[in-house]
Amino acid sequence: MLEFKKITLGDKNLFDKYLKAKKFLSSEYSFTNLYMWRDYYHTDYCIYKGALIIRKRDTEGYFTFLEPVGYKEEELNEIIELFITFKNQIKIKNIFDNLTKDFADKISLYKEYNFIVSEDRDSFDYIYEKEKLSMLSGKKYHGKKNHYKSFIKNYNYTILDMRLEDVSCRIKETLTIWHNKKNFTDERLKYEMKVIPDLIKNIHYLDLKGIAVEVDNEIAAFALGEKVGKEMAVIHVEKADIKYNGVYSFINKTFLDQCFKEVKFVNREQDLGIEGLRKAKESYHPIFMEKKYKGF
């Protein structure tokens, strides 16, 4: 039986060794993402036959596995059999979740296991061309550019580097104010608001970049992200106070201009099936969706 361990900050080097070598486009396969949501999804891991095995638990208590990373082809069948054994012993609905297309196609070839593989649209990552998000040129982005210009015209703002200690402290204070004011009922959002200070505290160790936007001595917005590979940035967190008109268009563009000039693509993660979030992400016109799959 595999012995799983909870993910800790100290596991970053181990995970980076596996995940960066694979060059995943999916946001689920970044250490920051796994670390950020470790308590919400009860994420744990083990090393088996030299492969990294990551396990999660959904909000209904069902276990599921991400695709193994760093396995030898000749040992994949043994790993799959091990997962099937788990299915018979613990609460599992989907053996696999957040699979890349390559791995989904691969397990479909194992006819003896009768895997049913399906797309998980709510988990698709939105991938954008960075230059288009930065320039906001053309008819498609006319509305976004107007919102951006409106913010610049109407507010006296300052861009702050979140890596500076005094800035990070102010953002933590702002999060507390927002949390108390909004009285969030969505459990995922409540969790996210509580875990963001941990990311900020460890921003250097996690190799994250972040900026905040200050208006009249108040934090109006902030964003956190990281560069993955040579050509892509992943935006893990983007929060703003909508009382400032155009603030989201401003933070979206400015964060890329300030911190990710050299990348070609931007991954803004999934919409989770939330209608408003899907509409917002689609409005920025992704160049493609990084599909993800479930395996039953």
N, C-alpha and C positions, 0 to 999 in steps of 0.2 A: 504494500500500500504506500502511496506517495505521502510524504510529509510536507504539508504546505506551511508557508510562513507569510505573515502579514507584511505588506510592502512598507518599508521605512525610507526615510530620506537617504540613509547610508547605502541604499541599494542602487543609487543612480548610476554609478560606474558599471556595475554588472549589467543593468538593463540597457545602458547605452551601447555596450559591447555587442549585444544581440540585436537590438532594434535598429541602430544606425547602419549596421552591416547589411540589413535587409532592405533599407531605403523605402520604407512604407510611405504611401501618400495619405493613408488613413490616420486621422487624429488620435484614434484609440491606441495606436502603437507608438506613442511618445511617452517618455517617463513622466513628464510633467502632468499629462492628462491622467495617467494611471495613479500617480501619487495624489493628485488633487481630489479624485473621486474615490479614494481607497476605502474610506469609511462608509460612504453612501452605498457603494456596491460591495462592501466587505471583500475587497480584492486581495487575493493572496497568490503565492507562486511557489514553484519548486523547480529544481533542475533534475531532469530524468534523461538518462542516456545522452548527456551533453546538450539536451534541448531545454529551452525555457518554456515552462508550462504556466500559463496565467489563468486563473479561475476567478469568476465573479459570481455575485448572487443578486438577482433582480429584486424589485420591491415586493414581490410576492413570495420571496424566499427560495426561489428556484435557482440552482447552481447552473452555470454554463461555462464553457471554455472558449478562450480566444484560440486562434490557430497557433500551434506550437512554432517556436522560432529556433532556428539553428539545428534542426534535426538532420540526421542522415537519411537519405531516401530509403535505404534498405531497412531502416528501423521505424518508418512511419506506420506500417501496418501494426506493429506491436504497440505503438503509442495509441493508435485508434482503438485497438482492442481494450486497452487500459481504460480509455474514456467510456467505452461501452459497459465495462465492468462497473464503473462508477454510476452509470445510469441505473443499474439494477440495485445499487446500494444506498444512494442518497437521492434527494429530491431534485430531479432534473426534468425539465420540459424540452429544452433545446440543448443538444449536446454541444453544438458550436454556435457562436454568435460573433458578429463583427468580422466575418471572414472576408478576405480579399477575393476577387474573382478567380485568380490563379489557384488558390487553395480550394475554393468552392468547386471548381472544375475538377480538381485532383481527387477530392473525396467522392465525387459523383462516379468516378471510375471503379470504385470499390462496390461492385454490384452485390456482393454477398451480404453487405450490411444494409442494403435497401435505404440508403440515406435519401431524404427528401430535402433538397436544397432550394431555398427561395430568397428573393430579394427582400431586403428590409428598408423600404423607402424612407421611413422616418429617421434612419441612421445614416443616410447618404451625406457625405461631406460636400460642401459647396466650394468649388475651386474657381478662383478668379484670376484674370490676368492683372498683375499688379499695376502695370502702366495705365490701364484703363481706369482702375479705381483711383489712381493718383491724379490723372489728368482730368477726369470727369468730362471728357469732350464728346461731342456728338449728341444726337437727339435722345438716345437711350438714357443719357445721364443729365439731361437738361434740368429735370426737377431736383436732382441731388446737388447739382452745381448751384442752383438758385438758393437752396437751403444753406449750403456752405457759405455763399456770399452774404446771405442774410445774417448769419452768425457773426461774420467778420465786421459787417457794417454796424451792427447793433450793440456789440459788447466789447468792453475793454478786457482783453484776455491776456494771460501769460501761460506759456508752455513750461511745465516743470518736469524734471527728470526724476522718475520714481525711484531710482537707485540711491538718491540722496536721502539720508536718514530722516531729516526733518519733513521731507515731502511724504515719505512712507507713513510717518506718524500721523500726518494730517489726513491722509486717505483712510487710515484705520478709524480715526475719529469720525470722518464723514460717513463711513459705512455704518457705524453705530447710529448716527443720526438718521440716515436713510432707513435703516432696519426698524428703528422705533417709530418713525413717521409712517412708513408704509404698512406696517403690521402684516407682513407677508403670510399667506396661508399655504402657498405651494411649497411642499416639503423639499423638493429639489432646489428651488430658489433660496429657501431659508438656509439649506446646507451650504450652497455656493457662497452666500453672503458671509457665512461664518468661517469658511475655509480660505477665502481670499487673503485675509491678513497673514496666514501661514505662508502663502506663496510670496507675499511681499517681504516678509521677514527673511525668506530664503532666496530672494531674487538673484543674488550673486551666485550662490551655489547651484541653483537651477539654470543659470545662464539665460535668464529671461531679460527682456527689454520692456520698459514701461514708461509711459508719460501720463501726466495729469494736466488738465486744463483748469486754470483758475480764473474766475470772473468775480471782480469786486471782493477779493479776499475769501471767496468760497470755492471749494472744489466743485466744478460743474461736470467733469467727466474724467475717466481714466481708462487705460487699456494696458493689457499685458499680453505678450506673445514671445515667440522664439523662432529662430531660424532653424529649419530642419533640412539637412542636405545643403547643396550649393544653390538651389534655385527656389526654394519655397519657405515661406513664413507661415506659422500657424498662430492664429489669434485665439488665445484661450479665454480671455476675459475682456469685455467691453461694457462699461457701465456709464450712464449719464443721467443727469437730472433734466427731464423733458420740459421743465419750466423755461429752459433756455432754448429758444427756437433755433432749429438747425444744428443743434449740438452733436447729434449722432453723425450727420454728414461731415461735420468738422473733425471729430475725433477719428473717424474712419480714415479719412484722407491724410490728416496730419500725422497720425501714428506711422503710417507707411512712409511718408515723406521724411520723417525724422529718424526712423529706426531701421527701415528695410529698403533703402534705396536700391540695393544691389540685387534683390530677388526678382524673379520673373513671375512667380505665382504666389497666390495667397489662399490658404485654407481657412475658411471661416466656420468650420465644423458643421454639425447637423442642426436640423430644426426640431427634432424629437416629435414631429407630428403636430406641433403647436401652430395653429392656423396663422396667427399674427406674425410669429417668427418666420414661418415659411414665406409669407408674403414679403416680409422685409428683406430676407436673403435673396429671394428671386428678383427683387427690384434692382439689385446690383448686377444682374445678368452674368451668372457664372458661365465660364467657357466649357466646363463639364462638371459632372457629378461623380465623385469617387464612390462607386457602389459598394455596398456591404451586404453580406448574405448570412442567413441562418441555416443550420443543418440539423435536421430532426432524426 
